[in-house]
Amino acid sequence: MNTWKLDIVTGMGSIAFASFVLIYAIRFPEPRGADFGPALFPRVIASILIILGVLVLIQAWKLRTQPATECEPDPLDEEIVASFHGLRNVAVTIIVLVIYISVVGTIGFIPTTLVMLFVLMKTYGVSVLRSVLFACLITAFVYVLFAVLLRVVLP
Amino acid sequence: MIVDVLASVMRIEVLAPWILGMLLGVFVGAMPGMTATMATAILVPITYYLSPMGGLAMILGTACVSIFAGDIPATYLRVPGTPSSGVAVLDGYQMTRQGKASMALSFDLICSPLGGLVGFILLIGGATALAAIALRFSFYEFLWVAVFGLATCVIISRGTMVKGGIAVAIGLFVSTVGVDIVTGYPRFTFGNVNLLSGVGFIPAMIGLFGIPVVLRTIMTPKRMELPSVEEKKRFSIGDVLPRVVKHRALILRSSLIGTFIGSLPGAGADIAAWVAYGVAKRNSKTPEKFGTGIEEGVIAPTSANNAGVAGAWIPALALGIPGDSITAIILGAAMIYGLRPGPLMFEGASGELVRGIFAIGIMTQIMLIPIGFLAIRAFSKIFRLPNSVIMPMILLFCILGSYALNFNMFDVGLMFAFGLLGFYMERNKIPLPPLVLAIILGPLIERNLRLGLMQTGGSLLPFFTRPISVIVIVAIILFLSWGRIYQLICRLRGVNTTQE
């Protein structure tokens, strides 16, 4: 998507979000005799956000008529070359993580983490043997470091 | 005198916990989500079994080393190990992408202890005087210091100022979620108990910086087989030393800024690093190169954040007021040891302990170099594995880092939500650092604004008329308009500034 189109999404999104905050903050109680209760700060921020949203929309409108070369190049720009495999990687990652978060508390940290790391590495193109090896090594390292040495409770 | 201090420190019951603490600091700092504060909280119960000097040495070793070690994953993977390393994701990570990770980390390895040394020397020389200045700050001045931090961050970030402003507004909004600090009213929690204590800063930071890196990499399968960190040339400390000497003024200035910001109660090493970066950019002849992998962009924050750790001890020791969350925990522990931090602490038996802390602080900065060197060597080997192995590992650390703070899976969900927000923001060239800093500074700004208004019955005048407020406001205006002032001075002197 062109930068100016994304800018329009950002500008409209900012205004919509700020309007929601302003409406939602109406229900906050106001302390008697003073005008600086819990709604004050969110209202100030939302008002600023609306102004900024309008400014982004104006900038986007100006950018629309400018050739693309005048936009500032970004160091992160050239990185994404989306492909079928890339989108598959993203889809599998999201599904695996949702499943991981849902079941890790019931099944336990070690088996769930082993399976998660194996599935992700296999999806990203690592061989079965190396996937198993790295999954075991990383899980063992993390378990020893967090649970044994630092005494952090793992999921 | 010095011999007596060294004799009190050079004992096995002090040195053993000190070295253990430093080794622990490497892991705590390098693991995203594990902060120096958290490590201090874990260590306090252990220190009860040690002598007061041994316990404080262990905590001090962990805190200083972890602040440095936080730069390692921030530089290699763009995932800050601790909040103080948030700035290292800018130029440090860009250097890694240019195949110069070892150069960035060598700068960290030398400048971090130098910053710490300056901080501890100032602590020794002027703890009481500096603490007295910091104590004169009230609601009004703290509000301006926080605004100064945000303004700095918007200016130093890439992208337009308007988009930087949007990032700040989102961050400030995020900071309002949870129970209102003044009235106790739950705001924007939508009946969810997990949001009552607010949106966790750590999950937000890990998600914003870590998840976009993973998403960008896995979307481009041809990058999966590449090593996650490629080195064009390995830089040693010897290669970097002459450049460090060249930047000595920058190191000193950043260390002074770090010590002063660290000494302000409530402002820690994280804010110190941002402000030092902003000042370095403002004073640079090539400010446009900041954020693209420039040496100064690595040196300034790394000098300031370790100096900030020392600075936080200034009000803690001199006045009994903690400068940051680490010293807050230490002060609590010190009371249990039977110590009373404050001006009287510098006298009598506790005076020996204070001098011991100074000695250990300086020794830690010296030992940081060999320990940090080994840490960099160890982590660089791990990060040379291909992206297909490293990306699942980053995801696992992002999950554990956001879970470990409250042992709550809700925080993991929040981390992913912020990850997606960060991915969108980067696509739309909205800078991430202002959002992160706004989450940190939001409560400080709101509390001081509202308490200040309450005290004056709603008048905004004292925010602008108190002498220290005026000084801070003038500093902000000077900082924001420094570029134009500098050009004016050069024009008056007849110097050509077109190249600058």
HADDOCK unambig.tbl for C-alpha pairs under 7 A between the chains (distance, minus, plus):
assign (segid A and resid 3 and name CA) (segid B and resid 428 and name CA) 6.46 0.50 0.50
assign (segid A and resid 6 and name CA) (segid B and resid 428 and name CA) 6.01 0.50 0.50
assign (segid A and resid 7 and name CA) (segid B and resid 428 and name CA) 6.77 0.50 0.50
assign (segid A and resid 36 and name CA) (segid B and resid 450 and name CA) 6.29 0.50 0.50
assign (segid A and resid 38 and name CA) (segid B and resid 180 and name CA) 6.23 0.50 0.50
assign (segid A and resid 41 and name CA) (segid B and resid 446 and name CA) 6.48 0.50 0.50
assign (segid A and resid 42 and name CA) (segid B and resid 173 and name CA) 6.39 0.50 0.50
assign (segid A and resid 42 and name CA) (segid B and resid 176 and name CA) 6.93 0.50 0.50
assign (segid A and resid 45 and name CA) (segid B and resid 169 and name CA) 5.85 0.50 0.50
assign (segid A and resid 45 and name CA) (segid B and resid 173 and name CA) 6.73 0.50 0.50
assign (segid A and resid 49 and name CA) (segid B and resid 166 and name CA) 6.28 0.50 0.50
assign (segid A and resid 49 and name CA) (segid B and resid 169 and name CA) 6.07 0.50 0.50
assign (segid A and resid 52 and name CA) (segid B and resid 162 and name CA) 6.09 0.50 0.50
assign (segid A and resid 52 and name CA) (segid B and resid 166 and name CA) 6.36 0.50 0.50
assign (segid A and resid 56 and name CA) (segid B and resid 162 and name CA) 6.77 0.50 0.50
assign (segid A and resid 79 and name CA) (segid B and resid 216 and name CA) 6.90 0.50 0.50
assign (segid A and resid 80 and name CA) (segid B and resid 216 and name CA) 5.85 0.50 0.50
assign (segid A and resid 80 and name CA) (segid B and resid 219 and name CA) 6.54 0.50 0.50
assign (segid A and resid 80 and name CA) (segid B and resid 220 and name CA) 5.91 0.50 0.50
assign (segid A and resid 81 and name CA) (segid B and resid 219 and name CA) 6.97 0.50 0.50
assign (segid A and resid 81 and name CA) (segid B and resid 220 and name CA) 5.40 0.50 0.50
assign (segid A and resid 82 and name CA) (segid B and resid 219 and name CA) 5.48 0.50 0.50
assign (segid A and resid 82 and name CA) (segid B and resid 220 and name CA) 5.81 0.50 0.50
assign (segid A and resid 83 and name CA) (segid B and resid 220 and name CA) 6.99 0.50 0.50
assign (segid A and resid 85 and name CA) (segid B and resid 221 and name CA) 6.46 0.50 0.50
assign (segid A and resid 86 and name CA) (segid B and resid 218 and name CA) 5.85 0.50 0.50
assign (segid A and resid 86 and name CA) (segid B and resid 219 and name CA) 3.76 0.50 0.50
assign (segid A and resid 86 and name CA) (segid B and resid 220 and name CA) 5.34 0.50 0.50
assign (segid A and resid 86 and name CA) (segid B and resid 221 and name CA) 5.59 0.50 0.50
assign (segid A and resid 87 and name CA) (segid B and resid 219 and name CA) 5.92 0.50 0.50
assign (segid A and resid 89 and name CA) (segid B and resid 218 and name CA) 6.00 0.50 0.50
assign (segid A and resid 89 and name CA) (segid B and resid 219 and name CA) 6.63 0.50 0.50
assign (segid A and resid 90 and name CA) (segid B and resid 215 and name CA) 6.82 0.50 0.50
assign (segid A and resid 90 and name CA) (segid B and resid 218 and name CA) 6.63 0.50 0.50
assign (segid A and resid 90 and name CA) (segid B and resid 219 and name CA) 6.52 0.50 0.50
assign (segid A and resid 101 and name CA) (segid B and resid 409 and name CA) 6.95 0.50 0.50
assign (segid A and resid 117 and name CA) (segid B and resid 392 and name CA) 5.97 0.50 0.50
assign (segid A and resid 120 and name CA) (segid B and resid 392 and name CA) 6.25 0.50 0.50
assign (segid A and resid 121 and name CA) (segid B and resid 388 and name CA) 5.89 0.50 0.50
assign (segid A and resid 121 and name CA) (segid B and resid 389 and name CA) 5.98 0.50 0.50
assign (segid A and resid 121 and name CA) (segid B and resid 392 and name CA) 6.71 0.50 0.50
assign (segid A and resid 124 and name CA) (segid B and resid 224 and name CA) 6.82 0.50 0.50
assign (segid A and resid 124 and name CA) (segid B and resid 388 and name CA) 5.30 0.50 0.50
assign (segid A and resid 125 and name CA) (segid B and resid 388 and name CA) 6.75 0.50 0.50
assign (segid A and resid 126 and name CA) (segid B and resid 388 and name CA) 6.51 0.50 0.50
assign (segid A and resid 152 and name CA) (segid B and resid 404 and name CA) 6.73 0.50 0.50
assign (segid A and resid 153 and name CA) (segid B and resid 407 and name CA) 6.95 0.50 0.50
